[in-house]
Amino acid sequence: MRAFAPSFFEQEFRLTVNVEGGTLAWDQAGLPVTRGKKMMSLERQVRIAAGSLVLIGVVLAWMVHPYLIRLSAFVGAGLVFAGITDTCGMGMLLARMPWNQVAWCRLCDTGAA
């Protein structure tokens, strides 16, 4: 942390405060806290997408062609694979979507962080 401090102050962040107890202590003291936009968790997005694809696959297999049940089977196999390996391809794909990207701060753009 000490190595970071000089570059931190060089970036015009001289009016910073180190609060003992962190943000929770600041909030519990009744002081103002600016919160960012709440986002849906990635796990929830995966469950919504997987459930939707399974449902779509079943409906299409029922109404269009029985071979379309393969969509549901593919999603189910992906969920089993994700559970066994702890690697979720759909989660990695959703994490790259624009609505899951965080705007960079000025300090991060300078490479100082």
N, C-alpha and C positions, 0 to 999 in steps of 0.2 A: 504494500500500500504506500509506503514511503517513496518508492521509486516513481509511483504514479503521480504523487502530489506536485512536483515541479511542473510537469507538463499540464496538469490540471489547472494550476494557477496561471500558466502562460496563456491559456485559452480564455482568459477573462472571467473565470469562475471564482472570483475573490470573495463573493458574498455567500459562501456556502456554510451550512450548519451541520454539525455532526450531532444528531439527537440520540442521547442515551436511551436505549429501548427501541429505537427505530421508528418506522412510520406508525406502528400500532400505538406506541406511547404518545406520539404526536397527536394522533386521532383521538385517543382516550382523554387527552388533556383538553379536548374541545377546540383545538386549533384547526384552521382551514386546511383541507386536503383536496388537491385537484386530482381527480381520478380520470384515467383514460377511458376510451370507449370499451364497454364490455363486449367480449367476443364469445361465440359459441366454442366450447372445447373441441379439440380435434377428435377425441374419442366419440363425442356425440355426433359430430359430422360423419364419421365413419359408420356409426350405427344407422344413421338416417339414410346414407347412400346405399349401404349394403341391404338394408331392409327394403328400400325402394326398388333396387335392382331385382331382388328375389321376388317381390310382389309383381313387378312388371313381367318378369320371366314366366311366372305362373299364369298370369292373365293372358299373355301372348300365346303360351302353349295351349291354353284352353280355347282361345278364340281364333287363332291364326293357324298355327301348325304345332303338332306335338314335339317336334325337335327343338323348339324354342325353350323347352324346359332346361336345356343345356346352359342357358344364361344363369338360371338359379343354381344349377349344379356347380358352375364355375365360381360363383360368388361363395357358395358353401365351402368348396374346396379351398378357396382363398382364406376364408375365416379359420378353417382347420389349420392351414399352413401358418397363418399368423399366430394362432394360439400355441402351436408347437415350437416355432422358431423365434417367437417374440419379434418378428419383423412383419410389418403390415404395409404391403405395396399401396393399398388404397390410402392409408394414412400418409405415406410419403408423398403421394400424388396430391392429396388435398392440402398438405402443408405448403406446397409450392403455388397454390392458387392465390390470386391477387388479394382476396379478402382476408387471407391469413398472413399477409406480410405486414411487418411493423415499419413505420416510418423511421428513418434514421435521424439521430440527433446531430447537431452541428459538431459536437465533439467527436462522434463516431466517424463523420465524414473526413476529419483531418487525419485519421489514422492514429490519433493519440491514445485511443482507448485500447 
